[in-house]
Amino acid sequence: MDQQSGIHIRLADAGDDDFILGLVDRFVDFELPRWRRRGETAEGIRRDISRHLREQPAGSHLFVAEDDDGERVGFLHLQLVTDFFTGAQNCHISDLVTTPGHDGKGVGSALLAYSERFAREHHCRHVTLAVFEGNARARSLYERKGYGVELLRMAKPVK
């Protein structure tokens, strides 16, 4: 639990699947690169999250954030990964999203703080994440919380 924000974070269970999958459209609710199609991108995210919910692969951890009233207000997917350059264990934020109406209310910050505690508990060297360039709101939060660009993934459509 994040005492300051009143957000409680728990492991997701089977009863959360519809809630989690219902948030997928929030992952593409901003300007996407011109070659990405909103529906196709959302479906790819939905497939990946569904697979993790169904198979529960090792190193994959899914969490739900609730407020003091027990209302589900966010979702977090963490993966323990090996750093390509060093071989050290890192904690990767695969998915982080809040419910509509809870932007700017501390839920995202609580989920980030939880990610960092989880990373420390699992002896990770870094917390990593990827964010679309057009997701200005998320990028601003990550930068305020001390995250910086490490690599830039660039793409060009092949015609």
N, C-alpha and C positions, 0 to 999 in steps of 0.2 A: 504494500500500500504506500502511496505517496501521501504522507501525512499533511503536507502543506496544501495540496490541491483537493484532498478528499476523494481521490481516485484510488480505487482498489483494483489490482491487477491479479488475475488468476489464470491458470491453465484453461484453455478452451476444452470443451467436451462435446460429445456428439449432438447435444441439444443446442449448440451454438452454430452448427454448420450453416443453416439458412440465414442467420444473422450475418455471419462473416461473408458469405457469398452475396448477400444483398448489398454489401458495401463496395463491390467491385467497380461499379460505375464511378465512384468517387476517385478511383485511381487514374481516370482519364478525363476528369472534369476541369480541364485547362487547355491551353493551346499546345497541341502535339506537333512534332515535326511534320512538315508538309507531306512526307511520304508515308506517314503512319495513318491508318484508318481507325477511327474511334472504336467501332464495333469489333474489328479484328483484334485490336490491342486489348480491349476489355476481355474478349473471349480467351486470349492467350493467358491473361492473368487468372481468369476464372479456372481454366484447366489446371494451371500450376497449383493454385491454392487447393482445388478439389483433390488433386493427387496427394498433396501433403496431408490434408484432412483424412483421406481414405487410408493411405499407406503408412503414415506416421514414420517416415524414414529416420534413421539415427541422425542425431545432430540437428533435427528440425523441431522447433518449439513454437507452439501457437498459443497466444494469450488473448484474453478479452479484458477490457477495462470497463469498470462499472463505477457509477457515482455512489454517493452515500445512500441513495434510495434503491440501489440495486439495478438501476437502469443501465443497460449496456450502451457505452458511449464511444468505444473504440476497439481496434483490433491491432495486434502486433504479431509479426512472424519473424522469429530469429533463427538463424542457422549458424552452427559452428562450422567454420571453414578453415582451410589451410592457406596461409599467405603464400602466394606464388613466388615471391622474391626471397622470403626468409624461412619458409617452412613452419613458422610459428602459427599458433591457433589464433584466429580472429573470430569475432562475433559479427555476423552480417545481418543488418536489418533488411530483410527481404521485402516486407510489407509493413506499412504503418499508416493507419487511417483513422479518422474520427467520424462520428455520425454527423449528418446534417444538423446544423444548429449548435454544434459544440466546437466549431472553429474558434480559436482565440480564447478559449476558456480553460486552458491549462492541461487539457487531455494529451495533446501531442507532447508537451514538455514532460508530463508524467511518464509517458511511454518511452521517451528518450532516456529519462533518468533511470527507469527500470532496466532498459537495455544496457546501460553502463554498469549498473549493479550486477546484472546477470553476467556480463563480460568479466568483471572482476572475480566473481565467484567461480567462474570457469577458466580462470587464469589466461584470459585472452590478452593479446598485446594491443589490439585496436578494435574499435567498433567501426564498421564500414557500412555504407549504404549507397544506393544509386538513386538519382532523381532526374526526371526530365527537365530540360532547360526551361521549358515553359511553365513549370510548376513554381511560380514565384513565391507563393505563400509558404510552401514547404521549404524551399531553398532559404528563404529569409529566416525561418525558425532554426534550421540546421546551422546556418552561419552564426546566429546569435548564441547558439549553444556550443560553439567552438569547432564545428565541423568545417573542413576546408577541402578544396579540390585536390585530389591526389593524381588522378588520371582523367583524361578526357576521352570518352568513347565517341568516335566520329563515324558517320555513315554517309554513303552516297548510293542512291538507287542505281542499279545497273539496267540500262535500257537495251 
